Amino acid sequence: MDYTNNLLTGVIPTDIERLSSLDVLLLHNNQYTDAEITSDMCYDSSADTGIATITADCLYPFYVTCPADCCICTNSAPSDAPSTLPSASPSAQPQTPTALPSELPTTVFLPSTSPTELTGFPSTSPICDSTVDRTSCEGFTLQTSCLALADFYESTQGCQWTEGSIGSSRRLSDIPGSTWFSGTPTTGAKDPFCDWYGIACENGSCTSGCDVTKIDLFDNNLGGNIPTQIGNLVALVSLDFSGNNLTGSIPAELGNLANLEILTVDDNDFDIGITVPEELCDLGLTQFSTDCDGDYFVVCSCCTDCGDQVAPSGSPSNVSSETPSVAPSRTPSAAPSTTPSAAPTVGGTP
């Protein structure tokens, strides 16, 4: 049973446990706010009963309560998920099952080096596979940029994106050329990635050797992590990843982007208390927006704006003294400041 990437709410019926032949139950990326996986649904290896593979958004601060070692817990909540979060503290929430191989992420969306099946779980389990065939970049004038975009697509779970996904079932519109890795490369001409959804190359004015200057994937259901390879897109001027479900940290390799002027990554799910790398602060960005104010997630001494994401109830009450302490501004200052001036811009429509 696969009910992923929908808008399901309410409770999970306990009668599911009566389906004795059911091996796989996929429920992640929905809008459950007070649902529960019962212990009777969980797999019991000694009796060979229960459901062998269950996925759900069960890592704090998400939505499904699940017994330990029962679910594959994902951190990929839908971008329009309810703003009201469970009152339970993080310590009360279940951890990632120990049966899951340690080299895999806590989500069920796999990177390119992973197989198409989860080791130790039934081979029939459907998986959202974001793997990109690297031969797609052959013939590109700027193959390094194409390969960096392939790494970015895989790392941010491109198969679940709202727009631009290779999987047409995830696209809400059919804009010609918008799908990533579409188009036939012709050496010397403008590379197809300039026409992919959310990407701009030198304001569209060039006809050959055009590199990526802007990526705008605001509110596009990105998950996973920002990969270090994005630092290879050396012509980038503007990045907007706000309004998504990105986790982990902000890579220091973004500091390699000497031309970068705007970086907006607010309203995501970065690890609580991460510190923005000094390499990024050294760029002197004109606009740099993260969730960095009050009880939020990112410690940032050089942000010009702090996002307005609601902090989970279990967040630390104190953050680094470097964190801006004044209400953030929706209008970024001309140069980075240690004190933002009111609520932030949260991104634009691509």
C-alpha positions as CSV (number, residue, x, y, z in Angstrom):
1,M,0.0,0.0,0.0
2,D,1.5,3.3,-1.1
3,Y,-0.2,6.5,0.0
4,T,2.9,8.8,-0.2
5,N,2.9,12.4,-1.3
6,N,-0.7,13.1,-0.6
7,L,-2.8,15.2,1.9
8,L,-3.9,12.5,4.2
9,T,-5.0,13.5,7.7
10,G,-6.9,12.0,10.7
11,V,-6.0,8.6,12.1
12,I,-4.4,5.5,10.7
13,P,-7.0,2.7,10.9
14,T,-6.0,-0.1,13.4
15,D,-7.8,-2.6,11.2
16,I,-4.7,-2.5,8.9
17,E,-3.1,-4.9,11.3
18,R,-5.6,-7.6,10.2
19,L,-4.1,-7.6,6.7
20,S,-1.9,-10.6,7.3
21,S,-0.3,-10.6,3.9
22,L,0.6,-6.9,3.9
23,D,4.4,-6.4,3.7
24,V,4.7,-2.7,2.8
25,L,2.8,0.4,4.1
26,L,4.1,3.8,2.8
27,L,2.6,6.8,4.5
28,H,5.4,9.5,4.4
29,N,4.9,13.0,3.1
30,N,1.3,13.5,4.2
31,Q,-0.4,15.8,6.6
32,Y,-1.0,13.7,9.7
33,T,-1.1,15.7,12.9
34,D,-2.1,13.2,15.5
35,A,-1.8,9.8,13.9
36,E,-0.3,6.6,15.4
37,I,1.2,3.4,14.2
38,T,0.2,0.7,16.7
39,S,2.6,-1.9,17.9
40,D,0.4,-4.6,16.4
41,M,1.2,-3.2,12.9
42,C,4.9,-3.5,13.5
43,Y,6.9,-6.5,12.2
44,D,7.7,-9.2,14.7
45,S,10.6,-11.3,13.3
46,S,10.2,-14.0,15.9
47,A,6.6,-14.7,14.9
48,D,7.0,-13.4,11.3
49,T,3.9,-11.2,11.7
50,G,3.2,-7.6,11.1
51,I,4.2,-5.2,8.3
52,A,7.9,-5.5,7.3
53,T,8.3,-1.9,5.9
54,I,6.4,1.1,7.3
55,T,7.4,4.7,6.3
56,A,6.0,7.8,8.0
57,D,6.8,11.4,8.9
58,C,7.6,10.4,12.5
59,L,10.8,12.3,13.4
60,Y,10.1,15.3,15.6
61,P,8.6,17.8,14.8
62,F,6.5,15.8,12.4
63,Y,3.2,14.0,12.6
64,V,3.0,10.2,13.2
65,T,3.8,8.5,16.5
66,C,5.5,5.2,15.8
67,P,7.1,2.6,18.1
68,A,10.9,2.4,18.1
69,D,12.4,0.2,15.5
70,C,9.1,-0.1,13.7
71,C,9.0,2.7,11.1
72,I,11.4,4.2,8.6
73,C,11.0,7.8,9.8
74,T,11.4,10.6,7.2
75,N,11.9,14.3,7.7
76,S,10.1,15.3,4.5
77,A,7.0,17.0,5.5
78,P,4.9,18.6,2.7
79,S,5.5,22.3,2.1
80,D,1.9,23.1,2.9
81,A,1.8,20.9,6.0
82,P,-0.2,22.2,9.0
83,S,1.6,24.9,11.1
84,T,0.5,23.4,14.4
85,L,3.1,21.0,15.6
86,P,2.8,18.1,18.2
87,S,3.4,19.1,21.8
88,A,5.6,16.1,22.5
89,S,9.3,16.8,23.1
90,P,11.9,15.4,20.7
91,S,13.0,12.8,23.2
92,A,9.5,11.3,23.2
93,Q,9.6,10.7,19.5
94,P,10.9,7.4,17.9
95,Q,14.4,7.1,16.5
96,T,15.4,5.8,13.1
97,P,15.1,2.0,13.1
98,T,18.4,0.2,13.9
99,A,17.7,-2.2,11.0
100,L,18.2,0.5,8.5
101,P,21.8,0.5,7.2
102,S,23.8,3.3,8.8
103,E,25.1,4.7,5.4
104,L,21.6,5.5,4.2
105,P,19.8,8.8,5.1
106,T,16.9,8.8,7.5
107,T,14.6,9.4,4.6
108,V,13.6,6.7,2.1
109,F,14.7,8.8,-0.9
110,L,18.0,7.4,-2.0
111,P,21.2,9.1,-3.4
112,S,22.7,8.1,-6.7
113,T,25.1,5.6,-5.2
114,S,22.3,3.7,-3.5
115,P,20.5,0.7,-4.9
116,T,16.9,0.9,-6.0
117,E,15.8,-1.2,-3.0
118,L,16.4,-0.9,0.7
119,T,18.6,-3.6,2.1
120,G,16.9,-5.8,4.5
121,F,13.3,-4.9,3.4
122,P,11.1,-6.6,0.8
123,S,12.2,-6.1,-2.8
124,T,8.7,-5.2,-3.8
125,S,8.8,-1.9,-1.8
126,P,8.3,1.1,-4.2
127,I,10.9,3.9,-3.7
128,C,11.0,7.5,-5.0
129,D,14.2,7.2,-6.9
130,S,16.0,10.5,-7.8
131,T,19.0,8.9,-9.5
132,V,20.2,10.7,-12.5
133,D,22.0,9.1,-15.4
134,R,25.3,11.0,-15.6
135,T,25.5,10.4,-19.4
136,S,22.7,13.0,-19.7
137,C,25.4,15.6,-19.3
138,E,27.5,14.3,-22.3
139,G,27.8,16.9,-25.0
140,F,27.1,19.8,-22.7
141,T,29.4,22.8,-23.2
142,L,29.6,23.1,-19.4
143,Q,29.6,19.5,-18.2
144,T,30.8,20.5,-14.7
145,S,27.7,22.6,-14.2
146,C,25.5,19.9,-15.5
147,L,27.0,17.3,-13.2
148,A,26.7,19.7,-10.2
149,L,23.0,20.1,-11.0
150,A,22.7,16.3,-11.2
151,D,24.2,16.1,-7.7
152,F,21.8,18.8,-6.5
153,Y,18.7,17.0,-8.0
154,E,19.6,13.7,-6.3
155,S,20.6,15.2,-3.0
156,T,17.4,17.3,-2.7
157,Q,15.1,14.4,-3.7
158,G,14.2,15.7,-7.2
159,C,11.7,12.9,-7.8
160,Q,9.3,14.5,-5.3
161,W,9.7,18.1,-6.5
162,T,6.5,19.9,-7.3
163,E,7.9,21.3,-10.6
164,G,10.8,20.2,-12.8
165,S,10.8,16.6,-11.6
166,I,11.9,13.9,-14.1
167,G,8.9,11.9,-12.9
168,S,6.0,13.5,-14.8
169,S,3.6,12.4,-12.2
170,R,5.1,14.9,-9.8
171,R,4.7,17.9,-12.1
172,L,1.7,20.2,-11.8
173,S,2.1,21.8,-15.2
174,D,3.6,20.9,-18.6
175,I,5.9,23.7,-19.4
176,P,7.9,22.8,-22.5
177,G,11.6,22.2,-21.5
178,S,10.9,22.7,-17.8
179,T,11.7,19.1,-16.8
180,W,15.3,18.8,-15.5
181,F,17.6,16.8,-17.8
182,S,15.4,17.3,-20.8
183,G,16.7,18.7,-24.1
184,T,19.4,17.5,-26.4
185,P,22.8,19.1,-25.8
186,T,24.7,20.5,-28.7
187,T,28.4,21.3,-28.2
188,G,29.1,25.0,-28.4
189,A,25.4,26.1,-28.1
190,K,23.5,27.2,-25.0
191,D,23.2,24.2,-22.7
192,P,19.6,22.8,-22.1
193,F,19.9,23.4,-18.3
194,C,19.3,27.1,-19.0
195,D,15.7,26.2,-19.9
196,W,15.1,23.9,-16.9
197,Y,12.5,24.9,-14.3
198,G,13.9,27.4,-11.8
199,I,17.2,28.0,-13.6
200,A,18.4,31.1,-15.4
201,C,21.7,31.6,-17.3
202,E,23.1,35.1,-17.6
203,N,19.7,36.7,-17.8
204,G,19.0,34.6,-21.0
205,S,21.1,36.9,-23.1
206,C,23.8,34.5,-24.1
207,T,23.7,31.9,-26.9
208,S,26.7,29.7,-26.1
209,G,28.9,28.9,-23.1
210,C,26.0,30.1,-20.8
211,D,26.5,29.2,-17.2
212,V,23.9,29.1,-14.4
213,T,23.5,32.5,-12.7
214,K,20.3,31.9,-10.8
215,I,18.4,29.0,-9.2
216,D,15.0,29.8,-7.8
217,L,13.2,26.8,-6.4
218,F,11.1,28.5,-3.8
219,D,8.3,26.4,-2.3
220,N,9.1,23.4,-4.6
221,N,9.0,20.5,-2.1
222,L,12.8,20.1,-1.9
223,G,14.0,17.6,0.7
224,G,17.3,16.1,1.7
225,N,20.4,18.2,1.9
226,I,22.1,21.0,0.0
227,P,25.1,19.2,-1.6
228,T,28.7,20.5,-1.5
229,Q,28.9,20.2,-5.3
230,I,26.7,23.3,-5.7
231,G,29.9,25.2,-5.0
232,N,31.0,24.2,-8.5
233,L,28.4,26.6,-10.1
234,V,30.8,29.4,-9.9
235,A,28.7,31.9,-12.0
236,L,25.8,31.8,-9.5
237,V,24.5,35.3,-8.4
238,S,21.2,34.3,-6.7
239,L,20.0,31.2,-4.9
240,D,16.4,30.8,-3.5
241,F,15.7,27.6,-1.6
242,S,13.2,29.0,0.8
243,G,9.9,27.4,1.7
244,N,11.1,23.8,1.4
245,N,12.0,20.9,3.6
246,L,15.8,20.9,3.5
247,T,17.6,19.4,6.4
248,G,21.2,19.1,7.6
249,S,23.4,22.1,7.3
250,I,24.4,24.9,4.9
251,P,27.6,23.7,3.2
252,A,30.8,25.8,3.5
253,E,31.4,25.2,-0.2
254,L,28.8,27.9,-1.0
255,G,31.7,30.2,0.0
256,N,33.3,29.3,-3.4
257,L,30.6,31.3,-5.2
258,A,32.5,34.5,-5.5
259,N,29.7,36.1,-7.6
260,L,26.9,35.2,-5.2
261,E,24.9,38.2,-4.0
262,I,21.5,36.7,-2.8
263,L,21.0,33.6,-0.7
264,T,17.5,32.9,0.8
265,V,17.1,29.6,2.6
266,D,14.5,30.5,5.3
267,D,11.5,28.3,6.1
268,N,13.4,25.0,5.9
269,D,14.1,22.2,8.5
270,F,17.9,22.6,9.0
271,D,19.4,21.0,12.1
272,I,18.7,23.1,15.2
273,G,21.7,25.2,16.2
274,I,23.8,24.8,13.1
275,T,26.2,27.7,12.4
276,V,26.5,29.4,9.1
277,P,30.0,28.8,7.8
278,E,32.4,31.9,7.9
279,E,33.2,31.2,4.2
280,L,29.6,32.4,3.4
281,C,29.9,35.4,5.7
282,D,33.1,36.4,3.9
283,L,31.2,36.8,0.6
284,G,29.4,39.9,1.9
285,L,26.1,39.0,0.5
286,T,23.6,41.7,-0.3
287,Q,20.7,39.5,0.9
288,F,21.1,36.5,3.2
289,S,18.0,35.1,4.8
290,T,17.7,32.1,7.1
291,D,15.6,31.1,10.1
292,C,18.0,32.6,12.6
293,D,16.0,34.7,15.0
294,G,14.8,33.9,18.6
295,D,14.3,30.2,19.1
296,Y,14.8,29.2,15.5
297,F,17.4,27.0,13.9
298,V,20.4,28.6,12.4
299,V,23.2,30.6,14.1
300,C,24.1,33.4,11.7
301,S,26.3,36.4,12.4
302,C,26.0,37.9,8.9
303,C,22.4,37.3,7.9
304,T,20.5,40.3,6.6
305,D,17.1,38.8,7.3
306,C,15.7,36.1,9.6
307,G,12.8,34.0,8.4
308,D,9.5,33.7,10.2
309,Q,9.3,29.9,10.5
310,V,7.5,28.8,13.7
311,A,10.0,27.1,16.0
312,P,9.1,23.6,17.3
313,S,8.1,23.5,21.0
314,G,11.3,21.5,21.8
315,S,13.7,24.0,20.4
316,P,16.4,25.4,22.7
317,S,15.3,28.6,24.3
318,N,18.7,30.2,23.9
319,V,20.8,30.6,20.8
320,S,24.2,32.0,20.2
321,S,24.8,35.6,21.0
322,E,25.8,36.1,17.4
323,T,22.2,35.4,16.4
324,P,20.3,38.6,15.4
325,S,18.1,39.7,18.4
326,V,16.0,42.3,16.7
327,A,12.8,41.6,14.7
328,P,13.9,40.8,11.1
329,S,13.1,43.0,8.1
330,R,11.2,42.2,4.9
331,T,13.5,44.7,3.1
332,P,17.1,43.6,3.1
333,S,19.8,46.2,3.7
334,A,22.2,47.2,1.0
335,A,25.0,45.3,2.7
336,P,25.0,42.4,5.3
337,S,24.3,43.6,8.8
338,T,24.6,41.9,12.1
339,T,21.2,43.2,13.1
340,P,18.3,42.6,10.7
341,S,15.7,45.3,10.7
342,A,12.3,43.5,10.6
343,A,10.5,40.3,9.1
344,P,12.1,38.7,6.0
345,T,11.3,38.2,2.4
346,V,10.5,34.5,2.2
347,G,11.2,34.0,-1.5
348,G,9.5,34.6,-4.8
349,T,7.5,32.6,-7.3
350,P,9.9,31.0,-9.8
